[in-house]
Amino acid sequence: MLSLNLKTDAPEGLTILCLGAHSDDIEIGCGGTLLQLQKTYAGLKFHWIVFSASGLRGNEAAKAAELFAGDSEHNVTLKNFRDGFLPYVGAEVKDFFEEMRKRVNPDVIFTHWRGDAHQDHRLISELTWNTYRDHLILEYEIPKYDGDMGRPNLFVPLEAPLFEHKVDYLFQAFESQQSKRWFERETFLSLMRLRGMESNSPSGYAEAFHVRKVVLRG
């Protein structure tokens, strides 16, 4: 299976933009990959932006960013757009994206998959591509009741015990979600195990992403 690496020639290290509609999206979708990147690359800088994260959920999002970013430099922005109503205030969300583009020029962007059944997720994905048209964008997946799991085409094998750390951090940060039936260790580990099988990960675990466009330079 062909493997590719991210560029490492930037003297200041990689700048990574993480976008989530809700306060646990980033961590569920790409938390293991963020931990793996920190183990693989030095000098990472994270921009962590959550669009619907007010009150308790905002506190949880801030705590999660601290856990998953670890010792890496990170900047956290929490917005209070209404959960489930992002498409109906799309102009305001778009304005924020335009402002963000002026101050953040990332090497890698993590955002929602465009085929996600949740309307908030789809809007964030759409505006990510509309705003950052010449960047490497990795669209993550989130398991949910809708049964909208797709067929991702990029995989990040996770070393042991990073996949366990991911789930531990999810439960440490998001106490308000633990009453939901889908928010279970087995849910998160099962998906990573499935993607690990598909990518022949040495540990047996991986996270997967949808990539629409990649430029390969010799």
C-alpha positions as CSV (number, residue, x, y, z in Angstrom):
1,M,0.0,0.0,0.0
2,L,1.5,3.4,-1.1
3,S,2.3,5.8,1.8
4,L,2.8,9.5,1.6
5,N,4.3,11.9,4.2
6,L,3.5,15.5,5.0
7,K,6.1,18.1,4.1
8,T,8.7,18.8,6.9
9,D,10.9,21.5,5.3
10,A,9.0,24.4,6.9
11,P,11.4,25.8,9.6
12,E,8.5,26.9,11.8
13,G,6.8,23.4,11.6
14,L,3.4,22.5,10.3
15,T,0.4,24.7,10.9
16,I,-2.8,22.7,11.3
17,L,-6.3,24.1,11.2
18,C,-9.0,22.0,12.9
19,L,-12.6,22.9,12.2
20,G,-15.7,21.5,14.0
21,A,-19.3,22.4,13.9
22,H,-19.8,21.2,17.5
23,S,-17.6,20.8,20.5
24,D,-16.7,17.1,20.1
25,D,-16.5,16.8,16.3
26,I,-12.8,17.5,15.9
27,E,-11.8,15.0,18.7
28,I,-14.1,12.2,17.4
29,G,-13.2,12.8,13.8
30,C,-9.5,13.2,13.9
31,G,-8.3,13.1,17.6
32,G,-6.1,10.1,17.1
33,T,-4.5,11.6,14.0
34,L,-3.7,14.8,15.9
35,L,-2.0,12.7,18.6
36,Q,-0.1,10.7,16.0
37,L,1.1,13.9,14.2
38,Q,2.5,15.2,17.5
39,K,4.5,12.0,17.9
40,T,5.8,12.2,14.3
41,Y,6.5,15.9,13.7
42,A,8.0,18.6,15.9
43,G,6.9,22.2,16.1
44,L,3.2,21.7,15.3
45,K,0.9,24.7,15.6
46,F,-2.8,24.1,16.0
47,H,-5.7,26.5,15.3
48,W,-8.8,24.9,16.9
49,I,-12.1,26.4,15.9
50,V,-15.5,25.2,17.0
51,F,-18.6,27.0,15.7
52,S,-21.3,25.9,18.1
53,A,-19.7,25.8,21.6
54,S,-21.4,27.9,24.2
55,G,-21.8,27.4,27.9
56,L,-20.9,24.0,29.2
57,R,-20.1,22.7,25.8
58,G,-17.7,25.5,25.3
59,N,-15.9,24.6,28.5
60,E,-15.7,21.0,27.3
61,A,-14.3,22.1,23.9
62,A,-11.6,24.1,25.6
63,K,-10.6,21.2,27.8
64,A,-10.5,18.8,24.9
65,A,-8.2,21.1,22.9
66,E,-5.8,21.2,25.9
67,L,-5.8,17.4,26.1
68,F,-5.4,16.7,22.4
69,A,-3.0,19.5,21.5
70,G,-0.8,18.6,24.5
71,D,2.5,20.5,24.5
72,S,2.0,21.8,21.0
73,E,1.3,25.5,20.4
74,H,-2.4,26.0,20.0
75,N,-5.0,28.7,19.6
76,V,-8.6,27.9,20.4
77,T,-11.6,29.9,19.0
78,L,-15.1,29.1,20.3
79,K,-18.1,30.5,18.5
80,N,-21.7,30.4,19.7
81,F,-23.7,29.8,16.6
82,R,-26.9,27.8,17.4
83,D,-26.6,24.0,17.1
84,G,-28.5,22.7,14.2
85,F,-29.1,26.1,12.6
86,L,-25.8,26.9,10.9
87,P,-27.2,26.8,7.4
88,Y,-29.8,29.4,8.4
89,V,-27.1,31.9,9.5
90,G,-24.8,30.9,6.7
91,A,-23.8,34.5,5.8
92,E,-22.5,35.1,9.3
93,V,-20.6,31.8,9.3
94,K,-19.2,32.7,5.9
95,D,-18.1,36.1,7.2
96,F,-16.1,34.4,9.9
97,F,-14.4,32.1,7.4
98,E,-13.3,35.1,5.3
99,E,-11.9,36.8,8.4
100,M,-10.1,33.5,9.4
101,R,-8.5,33.2,6.0
102,K,-6.7,36.6,6.6
103,R,-5.0,35.3,9.7
104,V,-4.6,31.5,9.3
105,N,-2.7,30.0,6.3
106,P,-2.5,26.3,7.3
107,D,-0.5,23.4,5.8
108,V,-3.3,20.9,6.6
109,I,-7.0,21.4,7.3
110,F,-9.2,19.0,9.1
111,T,-12.9,19.5,8.5
112,H,-16.2,17.6,8.1
113,W,-17.0,15.2,5.2
114,R,-19.2,16.9,2.6
115,G,-21.4,13.8,2.5
116,D,-22.2,14.0,6.3
117,A,-26.0,13.8,7.0
118,H,-25.8,16.6,9.6
119,Q,-26.6,20.0,8.0
120,D,-24.2,21.9,10.3
121,H,-21.4,19.5,9.3
122,R,-22.0,19.9,5.6
123,L,-22.0,23.7,5.8
124,I,-18.6,23.8,7.5
125,S,-17.2,21.4,4.9
126,E,-18.6,23.5,2.1
127,L,-17.2,26.8,3.5
128,T,-13.9,25.2,4.1
129,W,-13.5,24.4,0.5
130,N,-14.9,27.7,-0.6
131,T,-12.4,29.6,1.6
132,Y,-9.3,27.4,1.3
133,R,-9.1,26.4,-2.4
134,D,-5.4,25.7,-2.6
135,H,-4.8,23.7,0.6
136,L,-4.6,20.1,1.7
137,I,-8.0,19.4,3.2
138,L,-8.8,16.1,5.0
139,E,-12.5,15.5,5.7
140,Y,-13.1,13.4,8.8
141,E,-16.0,11.1,9.6
142,I,-18.3,11.0,12.6
143,P,-20.4,7.9,13.5
144,K,-24.0,8.7,14.3
145,Y,-27.6,7.4,14.1
146,D,-28.0,8.5,10.5
147,G,-25.9,5.6,9.2
148,D,-24.0,7.9,6.8
149,M,-20.6,6.3,6.9
150,G,-18.9,6.6,3.5
151,R,-15.9,5.1,1.8
152,P,-12.9,7.2,2.8
153,N,-9.7,7.1,0.7
154,L,-6.9,8.2,3.1
155,F,-5.9,6.4,6.3
156,V,-3.7,7.3,9.2
157,P,-2.5,4.3,11.1
158,L,-2.4,4.9,14.9
159,E,0.4,3.6,17.0
160,A,-0.5,1.9,20.3
161,P,-1.7,3.2,22.7
162,L,-2.7,6.4,20.9
163,F,-6.1,5.1,19.9
164,E,-6.8,4.3,23.6
165,H,-5.6,7.8,24.6
166,K,-8.1,9.3,22.1
167,V,-11.0,7.5,23.7
168,D,-9.7,8.3,27.2
169,Y,-9.5,12.0,26.4
170,L,-13.0,12.0,24.8
171,F,-14.5,10.7,28.1
172,Q,-12.4,13.1,30.2
173,A,-13.5,16.2,28.2
174,F,-17.1,15.5,27.2
175,E,-18.9,14.5,30.4
176,S,-22.2,16.0,29.1
177,Q,-22.3,13.5,26.2
178,Q,-21.8,10.3,28.2
179,S,-25.5,9.8,28.8
180,K,-26.0,9.4,25.0
181,R,-26.2,5.7,23.9
182,W,-23.8,6.2,21.0
183,F,-21.1,7.9,23.1
184,E,-19.4,4.6,24.1
185,R,-15.8,3.4,24.0
186,E,-16.9,0.5,21.8
187,T,-18.3,2.9,19.2
188,F,-15.0,4.8,18.8
189,L,-12.7,1.8,19.1
190,S,-14.8,-0.2,16.6
191,L,-14.6,2.4,13.9
192,M,-10.9,2.8,14.4
193,R,-10.5,-1.0,14.3
194,L,-12.4,-1.2,11.0
195,R,-10.3,1.5,9.4
196,G,-7.2,-0.2,10.8
197,M,-8.2,-3.4,9.1
198,E,-8.9,-1.6,5.8
199,S,-5.5,0.1,5.8
200,N,-3.5,-2.9,7.2
201,S,-2.4,-0.8,10.1
202,P,0.4,-2.5,12.2
203,S,-1.5,-1.7,15.4
204,G,-4.8,-2.7,13.9
205,Y,-6.3,0.8,14.4
206,A,-6.5,3.8,12.2
207,E,-8.5,6.9,11.4
208,A,-9.8,7.6,7.9
209,F,-10.5,10.7,5.8
210,H,-12.0,11.7,2.5
211,V,-9.6,13.6,0.2
212,R,-11.0,15.2,-2.9
213,K,-7.7,16.6,-4.3
214,V,-4.0,16.0,-3.7
215,V,-1.1,17.3,-5.7
216,L,1.9,15.0,-5.8
217,R,5.3,16.7,-6.5
218,G,8.4,14.7,-7.4
